[in-house]
Structures are given as structure tokens and as C-alpha cells.
């Protein structure tokens, strides 16, 4: 199954801003996309978004402790 995670990192005066995007499915006419969307529902997307926000804060603390 095609899944792509894109991370964009940007330096800011307050630190690094991390933006993420998860794309699942095929570009163009994806015949399996309706079946993929049955599994990766809006609820799954919301849970994944919540998970990412928690993990980014943990990563920030870990990186801050490296200095």
C-alpha cells in the first residue's frame, strides 16, 4: 500500500517548526483508494494527528536535553 510521510523543518526564532503530512493511496485514478479509506477513517486520522502532536513535544524535549 502506498503511504508517504512528508516532513518540513523550518528554523524559527523560537526553534524548529515541524510540519508533517501523511498521504495514503494512489495518485490519479486509484482503484483501491475507496477500500484504503475504509481502514484509514476520519477517526484514524484524528488519532494519528493527536499521536503526532504528542510525539513532536517529546522529541523537542529530547533534543533540548542534548545541549
C-alpha positions in Angstrom: 0.0 0.0 0.0 1.5 3.4 -0.9 1.9 5.7 2.1 4.1 8.7 2.2 5.2 10.8 5.2 6.5 14.3 4.4 8.3 16.3 7.0 9.1 20.0 6.5 11.5 21.5 9.0 11.8 25.3 9.3 14.1 27.3 11.6 12.3 30.0 13.6 13.4 32.4 16.4 11.7 30.0 18.9 13.3 26.8 17.4 12.5 24.4 14.7 8.9 24.2 13.3 8.0 20.7 12.2 5.1 20.2 9.7 4.1 16.8 8.7 1.7 15.3 6.1 0.7 11.7 5.6 -0.6 10.7 2.2 -2.1 7.2 1.8 -3.3 5.9 -1.6 -2.5 6.2 -5.2 -2.2 9.4 -7.3 -4.7 9.8 -10.1 -7.2 7.0 -10.5 -6.6 4.7 -7.6 -9.0 1.8 -7.8 -8.1 0.6 -4.3 -8.4 4.0 -2.7 -12.1 3.5 -1.6 -11.0 0.4 0.3 -8.0 2.1 1.8 -10.3 4.9 3.1 -12.4 2.3 4.9 -9.5 1.4 7.1 -7.9 4.9 7.4 -11.1 6.6 8.5 -11.5 10.2 9.8 -11.3 8.7 13.3 -7.9 7.1 12.5 -6.7 10.4 11.0 -7.7 12.3 14.2 -5.9 9.7 16.4 -2.8 9.9 14.2 -2.8 13.7 14.4 -3.1 13.5 18.2 -0.3 11.0 18.4 2.0 13.2 16.2 1.4 16.2 18.4 2.4 14.2 21.5 5.5 12.7 19.8 6.7 16.1 18.5 6.7 17.5 22.0 8.6 14.5 23.3 11.1 14.9 20.5 11.6 18.6 21.3 12.3 17.8 25.0 14.8 15.1 24.0 16.6 17.4 21.6 16.7 20.2 24.1 18.4 17.8 26.6 21.2 17.2 24.0 22.6 20.7 24.5 
